[in-house]
Amino acid sequence: MSAAIELTEVTVAHADYEILRELSVAFPERESTLIVGKAGSGKSTLLKTAAGLMLPEHGRVQFRGKDLARMSRAEDLAFRRASSFAFQDAALWSNQTIYNNLSLPLDIHEGSLPKAESDRRILEAARRVGYLEGLGFRPADLSAGEQKLISIARALLLDPDLLFMDEPTASIDDDSVDRLIGILKELKAAGKTLLIVSHDARFIAEIADNICVIAGGRVSQFGSAETVAPMVGGELHKRVRAVRSREASIDGPGVGP
């Protein structure tokens, strides 16, 4: 399987501290990879660097074989059109309405879209993630969980080939997590590439094809979820097995309606 995103000997530093240290990893196209690691290990930095939101001091980041740093304006715009990022802190524009926050990717990449179609797609995206309130509110009027849902809706609006998500289940309730799991399963079935930072056991059990373990700014393990999950951590592995056991009891042979 070819790589959707590949990092080669990437170093990212802040105030003389190396967050990522000569890190190399390839994320397969059309597969879902979960990025895990202890707090401060560099997970979010890796995700943002892979998405082109942070520039490495050294090394190279490639999208389908093209160096992000050497892309033409047209190539960079095409990459931005093909990828989306759902931020851990939602990253909504505080001085804009929810509607305007959601319309941003459409304004940038599909500026000629008729307003009626734009309205339809924005409302559909909001309802898809379970946001049922008005679109005229500002982010400050919403709970942290609702802001997170809007961030996810915005990331899904353009139906990207490549989706980056940083702790997508943080701050959202169980029903919203269930809905998000369903959406991600649909994206997997459609052949999308998913790169997700999360320690949610359900993501490992139900979404991850691969697990990338970050430790000390480097990749310590990378492999199939079945192979790596037992090595990630005892308590987490117990939760993963519990989730899989529940799924088997619901979907397994001999279970009636």
For each residue, the residues with C-beta under 8 A, 3 or more apart:
1: 28 29 30 31
2: 28 29 64
3: 6 26 27 28 29 62 64 65
4: 27 28 29 30 63 64 161 162 193
5: 26 27 50 61 62 63 162 193 195
6: 3 25 26 27 61 62 65
7: 10 23 24 25 26 46 49 50 56 59 60 61 62
8: 24 59 60 61 62
9: 22 23 24 58 59 60
10: 7 20 22 23 24 49 56 58 59 60 61
11: 18 20 21 22 23 56 57 58 59
12: 18 19 20 42 45 49 54 56 57
13: 16 17 18 19 57
14: 17 19
15:
16: 13
17: 13 14
18: 11 12 13 21 217
19: 12 13 14 42 45 217
20: 10 11 12 23 42 45 46 49 56 217 218
21: 11 18 216 217 218
22: 9 10 11 58 59 218
23: 7 9 10 11 20 42 46 59 217 218 219
24: 7 8 9 10 59 219
25: 6 7 46 212 219 222
26: 3 5 6 7
27: 3 4 5 6 31 33 50 193 195 210 212
28: 1 2 3 4 31 33 193 209 210
29: 1 2 3 4 64 193
30: 1 4 191 192 193
31: 1 27 28 193 194 209 210
32: 184 188 193 194 195 196 207 208 209 210
33: 27 28 194 195 196 208 209 210 211 212
34: 196 197 198 203 204 207 208 210 211 212 225
35: 43 46 47 195 196 197 198 211 212 214
36: 43 197 198 199 211 212 213 214 232 236
37: 41 42 43 213 214 215
38: 41 215
39:
40:
41: 37 38 214 215 216 217
42: 12 19 20 23 37 45 46 214 216 217
43: 35 36 37 46 47 197 214
44: 47 48 88 166 197
45: 12 19 20 42 48 49 54
46: 7 20 23 25 35 42 43 49 50 214
47: 35 43 44 50 51 85 164 166 195 197
48: 44 45 51 53 54 85 164 166
49: 7 10 12 20 45 46 52 53 54 55 56 61
50: 5 7 27 46 47 61 164 195
51: 47 48 83 85 164 195
52: 49 61 63 68 76 79 80
53: 48 49 85
54: 12 45 48 49
55: 49 69
56: 7 10 11 12 20 49 59 60 61
57: 11 12 13
58: 9 10 11 22
59: 7 8 9 10 11 22 23 24 56
60: 7 8 9 10 56 67 69
61: 5 6 7 8 10 49 50 52 56 67 68 69
62: 3 5 6 7 8 65 66 67 68
63: 4 5 52 66 68 79 82 83 162
64: 2 3 4 29
65: 3 6 62
66: 62 63 70 71 75 79
67: 60 61 62 70 71
68: 52 61 62 63 71 76 79
69: 55 60 61
70: 66 67
71: 66 67 68 75 76 79
72: 75 76
73: 76 77
74: 77 78
75: 66 71 72 78 79
76: 52 68 71 72 73 79 80
77: 73 74 80 81 109
78: 74 75 81 82
79: 52 63 66 68 71 75 76 82 83
80: 52 76 77 83 108 109
81: 77 78 109 158 160
82: 63 78 79 160 161 162
83: 51 63 79 80 160 161 162 163 164
84: 105 154 155 156 157 158 160 162 163 164
85: 47 48 51 53 155 164 165 166
86: 151 152 154 155 163 164 165 166 168
87: 90 91 151 166
88: 44 166 167 170 197
89:
90: 87 139 144 147 148 150 151
91: 87 151
92: 96 98 101 139 147 150 151
93: 96 100 101 104 139
94: 138 139 140
95: 138
96: 92 93 100 101 138 139
97: 100 101 135 136 137 138
98: 92 101 102 126 131 133 134 135 136 137 138 139 142 150
99: 102 103 122 135 136
100: 93 96 97 103 104
101: 92 93 96 97 98 104 139 150 154
102: 98 99 106 122 125 126 135 150 153 154 157
103: 99 100 106 107 118 122
104: 93 100 101 107 108 154
105: 84 108 109 154 157 158
106: 102 103 109 110 111 113 118 121 122 157 158
107: 103 104 110 111
108: 80 104 105 111
109: 77 80 81 105 106 158
110: 106 107 113 118 158
111: 106 107 108
112:
113: 106 110 117 118 121
114: 117 118
115: 118 119
116: 119 120
117: 113 114 120 121
118: 103 106 110 113 114 115 121 122
119: 115 116 122 123
120: 116 117 123 124
121: 106 113 117 118 124 125 157
122: 99 102 103 106 118 119 125 126 135 157
123: 119 120 126 127 135
124: 120 121 127 128
125: 102 121 122 128 129 153 154 156 157
126: 98 102 122 123 129 131 132 135 149 150 153
127: 123 124 130 131 132
128: 124 125 153 156 183
129: 125 126 149 150 152 153 156 176 179 180 183
130: 127 149 175 176 179
131: 98 126 127 146 149 150 153
132: 126 127
133: 98 137 142 146
134: 98 137
135: 97 98 99 102 122 123 126
136: 97 98 99
137: 97 98 133 134 141 142
138: 94 95 96 97 98 141 142
139: 90 92 93 94 96 98 101 142 147 150
140: 94
141: 137 138
142: 98 133 137 138 139 146 147 150
143: 146 147 171
144: 90 147 148 171
145: 148 149 171 172 173 176
146: 131 133 142 143 149 150
147: 90 92 139 142 143 144 150 151 171
148: 90 144 145 151 152 168 170 171 172
149: 126 129 130 131 145 146 152 153 172 176
150: 90 92 98 101 102 126 129 131 139 142 146 147 153 154
151: 86 87 90 91 92 147 148 154 155
152: 86 129 148 149 155 156 165 168 180
153: 102 125 126 128 129 131 149 150 156 157
154: 84 86 101 102 104 105 125 150 151 157
155: 84 85 86 151 152 160 163 164 165
156: 84 125 128 129 152 153 159 160 163 183
157: 84 102 105 106 121 122 125 153 154
158: 81 84 105 106 109 110
159: 156
160: 81 82 83 84 155 156 163 192
161: 4 82 83 192 193
162: 4 5 63 82 83 84 192 193 195
163: 83 84 86 155 156 160 187 192 193 194 195
164: 47 48 50 51 83 84 85 86 155 195 196
165: 85 86 152 155 168 194 195 196 197 198
166: 44 47 48 85 86 87 88 197
167: 88 170 197 198
168: 86 148 152 165 172 180 196 198
169: 172 177 180 198 200 203
170: 88 148 167
171: 143 144 145 147 148
172: 145 148 149 168 169 176 177 180
173: 145 176 177
174: 177 178
175: 130 178 179
176: 129 130 145 149 172 173 179 180
177: 169 172 173 174 180 181 200 202
178: 174 175 181 182
179: 129 130 175 176 182 183
180: 129 152 168 169 172 176 177 183 184
181: 177 178 184 185 202 203 206 207
182: 178 179 185 186
183: 128 129 156 179 180 186 187
184: 32 180 181 187 188 194 203 207
185: 181 182 188 189 206 207
186: 182 183 189 190
187: 163 183 184 190 192 194
188: 32 184 185 191 192 194 207
189: 185 186
190: 186 187
191: 30 188
192: 30 160 161 162 163 187 188
193: 4 5 27 28 29 30 31 32 161 162 163
194: 31 32 33 163 165 184 187 188 207
195: 5 27 32 33 35 47 50 51 162 163 164 165
196: 32 33 34 35 164 165 168 203 207 208
197: 34 35 36 43 44 47 88 165 166 167
198: 34 35 36 165 167 168 169 203
199: 36 236
200: 169 177 203 204
201: 204 205 236 239 240 242 243
202: 177 181 205 206 207 243
203: 34 169 181 184 196 198 200 206 207 208
204: 34 200 201 207 208 211 225 229 232 236 240 243
205: 201 202 208 240 243 244 247
206: 181 185 202 203 243 247
207: 32 34 181 184 185 188 194 196 202 203 204
208: 32 33 34 196 203 204 205 211 225 229
209: 28 31 32 33 224 225
210: 27 28 31 32 33 34 222 223 224 225 228
211: 33 34 35 36 204 208 221 222 223 224 225 228 229 232
212: 25 27 33 34 35 36 219 221 222
213: 36 37 219 220 221 222 228 231 232
214: 35 36 37 41 42 43 46 217 218 219 220
215: 37 38 41 218 220
216: 21 41 42 220
217: 18 19 20 21 23 41 42 214
218: 20 21 22 23 214 215
219: 23 24 25 212 213 214 222
220: 213 214 215 216
221: 211 212 213 228 231
222: 25 210 211 212 213 219 228
223: 210 211 227 228
224: 209 210 211 227 228
225: 34 204 208 209 210 211 228 229
226: 229
227: 223 224 230 231
228: 210 211 213 221 222 223 224 225 231 232
229: 204 208 211 225 226 232 236 237 240
230: 227 237
231: 213 221 227 228
232: 36 204 211 213 228 229 236 237
233: 236 237
234: 237 238
235: 238 239
236: 36 199 201 204 229 232 233 239 240
237: 229 230 232 233 234 240 241
238: 234 235 241 242
239: 201 235 236 242 243
240: 201 204 205 229 236 237 243 244
241: 237 238 244 245
242: 201 238 239 245 246
243: 201 202 204 205 206 239 240 246 247
244: 205 240 241 247 248
245: 241 242 248 249
246: 242 243 249 250
247: 205 206 243 244 250 251
248: 244 245 251 252
249: 245 246 252 255
250: 246 247 255
251: 247 248 255
252: 248 249 255
253:
254:
255: 249 250 251 252
256:
257:
